[in-house]
Amino acid sequence: MIRAFLLGLVTAVPCAWAADVPVVQPTHDVDVTYKVPVPGTENTALLQRLRWSASLRRQRVDLPTSGSWMVLDFAAHRMFLIRDDTRTILDLPAPPDPPPAAAGFARAGEAVVAGLPCTLWRTRDSRGGETVACYASDGVLLRATAGPRVLMEAVSVHDGPQGADVFEVPAGYVRQEGNR
């Protein structure tokens, strides 16, 4: 569910010209570590790392428990789920890039997360449930909530170049095709 929510939030195209919709993809290279609470537990969370290359338009998500990682290539409209333990790559179409206005964002206030200011935006997740996303002005997602439940929250944000090798799909792995 968190993966679907994250994909839904990060696949919108940035739209800096409209003050009533957020920029929802980072405008620069960034490395963010999120705290992701474990559902059904109290005070237990996992760390999930997300890196973004603005020039490549690629995002890497290191999944916290599965030993897997994802690369979303927005330029090629492809998503790759890589499993190092089985040396496999699941090649899937990337989610479409809907215009931000279609997501129905409504400004809902301001906050500070991981020491950074962000704007709260009320929206809907891919299942239609109401969520609140806190985006920094540069498009970095700092927190996402569904009702009182925190889905993810940045604990560290590091701006700076991300090497192209971070986003490369490994050679020599068995490639499996997903739905086209």
Secondary structure, DSSP 8 states (H G I E B T S, - for coil): -HHHHHHHHHSS---TT-TTS---S-SS-EEEEEEEE-TTSSS-EEEEEEEEETTTTEEEEE-SSSSEEEEEETTTTEEEEEETTTTEEEEEE------GGGG--EEEEEEEETTEEEEEEEEE-TTS-EEEEEE-TTS-EEEEEETTEEEEEEEEEEES---GGGG---TTSEEEE---
